[in-house]
């Protein structure tokens, strides 16, 4: 297993916001931010209480000059005054793509997607992944099932990855098959994105 142990500061940054989430999301007023990143357009949706979704839209993986692509990050559309969770999420993603060495300076935003408002195996899987698998590391579906308390639930882990509402922050791209194959990303539609993200993190760790 290629798990990376999360530092205490990373763990606090990752779980502090989650512990402060308010229940329910039915009355939320959502706002969006559209970002142009090295992997294409990313839309972040959130309310005052936290981030609801991160969606990978039009993907355009650079064929060459990947290192130069790190600096490609631009906020294209969004409200004039971004609410705090959107601002935090934007700052974190900018650091992830452009300055990985400075990521610990930026706290993660709170999550306010309904999935995180009740206990479930899916929630347990996603939070275990967030807590234990650090940048540049990988874990298999089977290992993540064991870590989440059900060693026989590797298939359910795959389902949790497919329905992850906040990819990149909860790094479902770091979950691979037991035979070393990368497995699918976004239902197999964006495996090239998964490859790029893993290579990006490997380069960042080598710097």
PASESE-667387 format. One line per field, with one value per residue (C-alpha): residue number from 1; residue in three letters; x, y, z. Coordinates in pm, 1 decimal, padded with zeros to 6 digits. Each point is the difference from the previous one (the first is absolute). Layout:
N
n	NUM:...
res	ALA:...
c1	X:...
c2	Y:...
c3	Z:...
***
This chain:
207
n	1:2:3:4:5:6:7:8:9:10:11:12:13:14:15:16:17:18:19:20:21:22:23:24:25:26:27:28:29:30:31:32:33:34:35:36:37:38:39:40:41:42:43:44:45:46:47:48:49:50:51:52:53:54:55:56:57:58:59:60:61:62:63:64:65:66:67:68:69:70:71:72:73:74:75:76:77:78:79:80:81:82:83:84:85:86:87:88:89:90:91:92:93:94:95:96:97:98:99:100:101:102:103:104:105:106:107:108:109:110:111:112:113:114:115:116:117:118:119:120:121:122:123:124:125:126:127:128:129:130:131:132:133:134:135:136:137:138:139:140:141:142:143:144:145:146:147:148:149:150:151:152:153:154:155:156:157:158:159:160:161:162:163:164:165:166:167:168:169:170:171:172:173:174:175:176:177:178:179:180:181:182:183:184:185:186:187:188:189:190:191:192:193:194:195:196:197:198:199:200:201:202:203:204:205:206:207
res	UNK:UNK:UNK:UNK:UNK:UNK:UNK:UNK:UNK:UNK:UNK:UNK:UNK:UNK:UNK:UNK:UNK:UNK:UNK:UNK:UNK:UNK:UNK:UNK:UNK:UNK:UNK:UNK:UNK:UNK:UNK:UNK:UNK:UNK:UNK:UNK:UNK:UNK:UNK:UNK:UNK:UNK:UNK:UNK:UNK:UNK:UNK:UNK:UNK:UNK:UNK:UNK:UNK:UNK:UNK:UNK:UNK:UNK:UNK:UNK:UNK:UNK:UNK:UNK:UNK:UNK:UNK:UNK:UNK:UNK:UNK:UNK:UNK:UNK:UNK:UNK:UNK:UNK:UNK:UNK:UNK:UNK:UNK:UNK:UNK:UNK:UNK:UNK:UNK:UNK:UNK:UNK:UNK:UNK:UNK:UNK:UNK:UNK:UNK:UNK:UNK:UNK:UNK:UNK:UNK:UNK:UNK:UNK:UNK:UNK:UNK:UNK:UNK:UNK:UNK:UNK:UNK:UNK:UNK:UNK:UNK:UNK:UNK:UNK:UNK:UNK:UNK:UNK:UNK:UNK:UNK:UNK:UNK:UNK:UNK:UNK:UNK:UNK:UNK:UNK:UNK:UNK:UNK:UNK:UNK:UNK:UNK:UNK:UNK:UNK:UNK:UNK:UNK:UNK:UNK:UNK:UNK:UNK:UNK:UNK:UNK:UNK:UNK:UNK:UNK:UNK:UNK:UNK:UNK:UNK:UNK:UNK:UNK:UNK:UNK:UNK:UNK:UNK:UNK:UNK:UNK:UNK:UNK:UNK:UNK:UNK:UNK:UNK:UNK:UNK:UNK:UNK:UNK:UNK:UNK:UNK:UNK:UNK:UNK:UNK:UNK:UNK:UNK:UNK:UNK:UNK:UNK
c1	00000.0:00133.6:-00181.3:00149.5:-00052.0:-00168.0:00180.0:-00185.0:-00033.5:-00144.5:-00247.9:-00117.4:-00035.2:-00195.2:-00242.3:-00042.4:-00251.2:-00193.9:-00053.1:-00159.8:-00255.4:-00358.8:-00260.0:-00225.5:00039.4:-00353.5:-00003.6:00343.1:00054.5:00265.4:00265.3:00242.9:00354.7:00144.1:00373.9:00229.9:00262.8:00273.0:-00256.6:-00271.1:-00299.3:-00106.1:-00326.6:-00026.1:-00346.2:-00057.7:-00198.8:00096.1:00033.2:00232.5:00077.6:-00270.0:00168.7:00317.0:-00066.5:00261.4:-00147.0:00192.8:00324.5:00302.7:00309.4:00325.5:00190.4:00337.0:00152.5:-00186.5:00222.9:-00084.9:-00369.4:00023.5:-00028.5:-00324.0:-00267.5:-00259.5:-00334.6:-00223.6:-00343.1:-00145.5:-00166.4:00183.0:00032.2:00056.0:-00132.1:00261.8:-00030.8:00036.5:00298.3:00165.6:-00064.3:00136.3:00314.0:00055.2:-00037.6:00234.1:00262.9:-00058.7:00058.6:00254.2:00183.2:-00038.6:00273.4:-00215.8:-00322.9:00011.6:-00035.0:-00351.3:-00276.6:-00258.5:-00350.3:-00287.3:-00208.2:-00376.4:-00111.0:-00287.3:00220.1:00199.3:-00304.0:-00066.5:00207.8:00050.5:00265.1:00047.0:00071.6:00239.6:00187.3:00035.5:00119.1:00244.4:00144.4:00027.4:00168.9:00244.0:00110.3:00224.1:00120.5:00206.7:-00114.5:-00248.6:-00221.2:-00191.0:-00376.8:00045.2:00233.6:-00236.6:-00286.2:00205.9:00090.5:-00367.8:-00102.3:-00125.7:00268.8:-00253.3:-00139.9:00250.1:-00283.0:-00187.6:00317.0:-00004.1:-00356.6:00102.8:00275.9:-00242.4:-00239.3:00265.0:-00146.2:00332.0:00269.0:00354.9:-00053.7:-00114.7:00255.7:-00186.7:00264.9:00243.1:-00201.9:00130.7:-00052.6:00179.8:00183.3:00155.7:-00230.6:-00133.4:-00367.3:-00271.0:-00054.3:-00338.9:-00145.5:00290.5:-00061.7:00303.8:00272.8:00245.5:-00078.5:00074.4:00334.8:00084.7:-00089.7:00211.1:00295.3:-00044.9:00011.1:00303.8:00185.8:-00107.4:00133.6:00330.9:00060.3
c2	00000.0:00345.1:00199.3:00324.8:00091.2:00337.5:00256.2:00139.2:00337.6:-00157.9:-00202.4:00304.1:00200.2:-00279.6:-00085.4:00323.9:00142.7:-00325.7:-00005.4:00345.0:-00076.7:00098.8:-00268.4:00017.1:00168.1:00051.3:00375.6:00071.4:00277.8:-00138.2:00207.2:-00121.2:00073.7:-00114.4:-00062.7:-00070.5:-00245.3:-00218.3:-00281.4:00218.3:00182.6:-00063.2:00122.8:00042.7:00033.0:00095.4:00193.3:00201.2:-00323.0:-00186.7:-00157.6:-00213.8:-00117.7:00015.3:-00092.3:-00070.3:00140.9:00037.4:-00191.6:00098.2:-00185.7:00152.7:-00242.9:00157.6:00265.6:-00133.1:00191.8:00328.6:-00083.4:00025.7:00376.3:-00024.1:00097.5:00267.9:00088.0:00052.2:00058.6:00050.4:00247.3:00326.8:-00074.0:-00370.9:-00159.9:-00143.0:-00370.7:00082.8:00224.9:-00271.2:-00266.3:00219.5:00079.9:-00367.6:-00108.4:00275.8:-00124.6:-00361.9:00073.3:00282.3:-00013.6:-00346.7:00069.4:00270.7:-00197.6:-00031.0:00377.3:-00024.2:-00160.5:-00215.9:00143.0:-00153.4:-00255.1:00047.2:-00264.6:-00212.0:-00310.3:00130.3:00066.4:-00360.1:-00303.1:-00250.0:-00233.7:00236.6:00290.1:-00215.9:-00099.2:00357.3:00134.4:-00289.6:00082.1:00369.3:-00068.1:-00274.0:00025.6:00300.1:00170.8:-00222.6:-00322.8:-00262.0:-00266.2:-00291.1:-00038.0:-00306.1:00180.4:00293.0:-00239.3:-00152.0:00344.9:00094.3:-00303.0:-00249.6:-00200.9:-00162.0:00328.1:00084.5:00027.6:00239.1:00206.7:00035.2:00127.3:00253.1:00127.9:00042.9:00205.5:00212.4:00353.9:00176.5:-00162.0:00131.4:00103.2:-00352.4:-00168.0:-00287.0:00015.2:-00160.6:-00322.9:-00269.1:-00370.0:-00278.6:-00103.2:00345.3:00125.7:00348.6:-00094.4:00230.9:00368.8:00167.2:-00329.4:-00060.9:00321.5:00185.8:-00256.5:00236.7:00254.7:-00258.2:-00079.4:00370.4:00062.6:-00291.9:00114.2:00358.6:-00112.2:-00219.6:00294.8:00225.6:-00245.1:-00022.4:00374.1
c3	00000.0:-00090.3:00262.0:00121.8:00363.9:00027.7:00213.4:00299.3:-00169.4:-00313.8:00202.2:00192.8:-00320.7:-00165.0:00277.9:00191.9:-00251.6:-00018.5:00374.4:-00016.0:-00271.6:00065.9:-00075.7:-00302.7:-00335.8:-00127.7:00054.2:-00147.3:-00251.3:-00231.3:-00173.0:-00265.6:-00103.8:-00333.5:-00013.5:-00291.2:00122.0:-00150.8:-00036.0:-00149.9:00144.0:00358.5:00150.2:00377.2:00156.5:00360.4:00256.3:00305.2:00198.4:-00234.5:-00335.3:-00164.2:-00320.5:-00203.5:-00362.1:-00266.1:-00319.9:-00326.2:00042.7:-00205.3:00119.2:-00130.9:-00220.8:00071.4:00219.3:00303.0:00238.5:-00172.4:00032.4:00378.7:-00026.0:-00200.1:00249.0:-00051.9:00157.4:-00304.0:00150.5:00343.5:00233.2:00056.9:00370.2:00044.5:00315.0:00233.8:-00096.5:-00371.2:00075.5:00209.8:-00260.8:-00279.2:00200.0:00082.8:-00362.4:-00116.3:00243.3:-00104.5:-00366.3:00017.0:00335.0:00154.8:00253.2:00157.9:00027.2:00379.1:00024.0:-00140.8:00210.1:-00168.7:-00023.7:00191.1:-00190.1:-00014.1:-00246.8:00142.4:-00011.8:00295.7:00220.5:00101.0:00084.2:-00281.0:-00133.6:-00292.5:00233.6:00202.5:-00316.6:-00123.9:00335.3:00042.7:-00340.6:00083.9:00333.2:-00091.5:-00362.9:-00044.2:-00315.6:-00222.6:00168.8:-00116.1:00156.4:-00152.0:00010.3:00224.0:00239.5:00028.0:00075.3:00282.4:00129.2:00000.9:00204.9:-00259.6:-00174.8:-00236.8:-00131.0:-00273.7:-00255.1:00229.7:00028.3:-00378.2:00021.9:00264.4:-00226.4:-00290.3:00211.7:00175.1:-00006.0:00062.0:-00218.8:00021.1:00363.8:00090.9:-00227.8:-00166.8:-00274.5:00249.8:00019.5:-00235.6:-00072.9:00187.9:-00318.3:-00033.7:-00273.3:00063.4:-00018.6:-00128.7:00068.2:-00047.1:-00113.8:-00236.7:-00192.3:00134.7:00059.7:-00171.3:00271.4:00269.5:-00162.1:-00020.3:00364.9:00122.8:-00211.0:00121.2:00363.1:-00061.5:-00151.9:00286.2:00259.9:-00185.9:00014.2
***
